[in-house]
Amino acid sequence: MQNDTRSSSLSPSAANPQHQSGSDREAGSGAGSSVRALAPVTLRPYQVEAVEDAVLFVFHRVAGGARRLYAAPTGTGKGTIELEVYRRLTEVGVTVQIITPSLEVVRGFLERYGYEPEAMSQAELIRTAALHGIATPVTYRNRMLKGE
């Protein structure tokens, strides 16, 4: 595996009036909670390829709903790929939901946003993750059953 890195830069269209910069998106949502922006990250070449493939796939399939599955070995940066796809798509107004297998993975994602998930109650952790489109299958199902 190569260790070369390059910065990801698939940017949203300047013509898109829905585009908001990260600081514009830190608006509050609920009592005491705010949505934090995720900064661009440096990706490895195979991660750049995966991110660009996912983003292009969504833009070609968005009308009919887009789903894509990526499988990779432990430690290869799947979470980094997911969050970079999330960042790029939400910047241009696409709704994204990340379903992750456990609250431990949710905690890892929230740490990348600068939160301290270890200091949060489970309810606060779930609420904060929901602001960023992150959920476990059970949490996602429960939110759907409640009509959220």
C-alpha positions as CSV (number, residue, x, y, z in Angstrom):
1,M,0.0,0.0,0.0
2,Q,1.4,3.4,-1.0
3,N,1.8,6.1,1.6
4,D,1.5,9.0,-0.9
5,T,-1.2,11.4,0.0
6,R,-3.0,14.2,-1.8
7,S,-5.6,16.6,-0.7
8,S,-9.2,16.0,-1.7
9,S,-10.7,18.9,-3.6
10,L,-13.9,17.9,-5.4
11,S,-15.7,21.1,-4.6
12,P,-19.4,22.1,-4.9
13,S,-20.6,24.1,-7.8
14,A,-20.1,27.8,-7.3
15,A,-23.5,28.3,-9.0
16,N,-25.3,26.3,-6.3
17,P,-27.1,28.8,-4.0
18,Q,-27.7,26.1,-1.4
19,H,-23.9,25.8,-0.8
20,Q,-22.9,27.0,2.7
21,S,-19.4,27.2,4.0
22,G,-18.5,25.3,7.2
23,S,-18.9,28.3,9.4
24,D,-22.3,29.1,7.9
25,R,-23.4,25.5,8.9
26,E,-22.6,25.8,12.6
27,A,-26.1,27.1,13.2
28,G,-27.8,25.8,16.3
29,S,-30.4,23.1,16.2
30,G,-32.2,22.5,19.5
31,A,-31.3,23.5,23.0
32,G,-27.6,23.9,23.4
33,S,-26.6,21.9,20.4
34,S,-24.9,23.0,17.2
35,V,-23.9,21.3,14.0
36,R,-20.1,21.5,13.5
37,A,-18.5,21.6,10.1
38,L,-16.1,18.9,9.1
39,A,-12.9,20.2,7.5
40,P,-11.5,18.6,4.3
41,V,-8.9,15.9,5.0
42,T,-5.8,14.6,3.3
43,L,-6.7,11.3,1.6
44,R,-4.6,8.5,0.3
45,P,-4.9,7.8,-3.5
46,Y,-7.2,4.8,-3.1
47,Q,-9.4,6.9,-0.7
48,V,-9.6,9.7,-3.3
49,E,-10.7,7.2,-5.9
50,A,-13.4,5.8,-3.5
51,V,-14.7,9.2,-2.5
52,E,-14.8,10.5,-6.1
53,D,-16.5,7.3,-7.2
54,A,-19.2,7.6,-4.5
55,V,-19.8,11.3,-5.1
56,L,-20.2,10.8,-8.9
57,F,-22.4,7.7,-8.3
58,V,-24.7,9.7,-6.2
59,F,-25.0,12.6,-8.7
60,H,-25.8,10.2,-11.5
61,R,-28.3,8.2,-9.4
62,V,-29.8,10.8,-7.0
63,A,-33.2,10.9,-8.7
64,G,-33.8,7.2,-8.1
65,G,-32.0,7.0,-4.7
66,A,-28.4,6.1,-4.5
67,R,-26.8,3.3,-2.4
68,R,-23.2,2.2,-2.6
69,L,-21.3,-0.3,-0.5
70,Y,-17.6,-0.2,0.1
71,A,-15.8,-3.0,1.8
72,A,-12.1,-2.6,2.9
73,P,-9.8,-4.2,5.5
74,T,-9.6,-2.8,9.0
75,G,-7.3,0.2,9.3
76,T,-7.7,1.4,5.7
77,G,-9.7,4.5,6.4
78,K,-13.3,3.5,5.7
79,G,-14.5,6.1,8.2
80,T,-12.4,8.8,6.6
81,I,-13.9,7.9,3.2
82,E,-17.5,8.0,4.7
83,L,-17.0,11.3,6.3
84,E,-15.4,12.9,3.3
85,V,-18.3,11.7,1.1
86,Y,-20.7,13.0,3.7
87,R,-18.9,16.4,3.8
88,R,-18.9,16.8,0.0
89,L,-22.5,15.8,-0.6
90,T,-24.0,17.8,2.3
91,E,-22.1,20.9,1.1
92,V,-24.2,20.8,-2.1
93,G,-27.4,20.0,-0.3
94,V,-27.6,16.2,-0.6
95,T,-29.1,14.5,2.4
96,V,-26.8,11.7,3.6
97,Q,-27.3,9.1,6.4
98,I,-24.3,7.1,7.7
99,I,-25.4,3.9,9.3
100,T,-22.7,2.5,11.5
101,P,-22.7,-0.8,13.4
102,S,-22.1,0.5,17.0
103,L,-22.1,3.5,19.3
104,E,-18.3,3.1,19.6
105,V,-18.0,3.9,15.9
106,V,-20.5,6.8,16.3
107,R,-18.2,8.1,19.1
108,G,-15.2,7.9,16.7
109,F,-17.0,9.9,14.1
110,L,-18.1,12.6,16.6
111,E,-14.5,12.9,17.8
112,R,-13.5,13.9,14.2
113,Y,-16.0,16.8,14.5
114,G,-14.3,18.0,17.7
115,Y,-16.9,16.7,20.2
116,E,-15.9,14.9,23.4
117,P,-18.3,11.9,23.2
118,E,-16.9,10.2,26.3
119,A,-18.3,13.2,28.3
120,M,-21.8,12.8,26.7
121,S,-24.7,10.8,28.0
122,Q,-26.0,8.1,25.6
123,A,-29.0,10.2,24.7
124,E,-26.9,13.3,24.0
125,L,-24.5,11.1,21.9
126,I,-27.4,9.8,19.8
127,R,-28.9,13.3,19.4
128,T,-25.6,14.9,18.4
129,A,-24.9,12.1,16.0
130,A,-28.3,12.5,14.4
131,L,-27.5,16.2,13.7
132,H,-24.7,14.9,11.5
133,G,-26.7,12.1,9.8
134,I,-24.9,9.3,11.8
135,A,-26.9,6.5,13.5
136,T,-26.7,2.8,14.4
137,P,-29.3,0.6,12.7
138,V,-31.4,0.5,15.9
139,T,-31.3,4.2,16.4
140,Y,-32.2,4.8,12.7
141,R,-35.1,2.4,12.9
142,N,-36.4,4.0,16.0
143,R,-36.2,7.5,14.5
144,M,-38.1,6.3,11.4
145,L,-40.8,4.7,13.6
146,K,-41.2,8.0,15.4
147,G,-41.5,9.8,12.1
148,E,-38.3,11.9,12.6
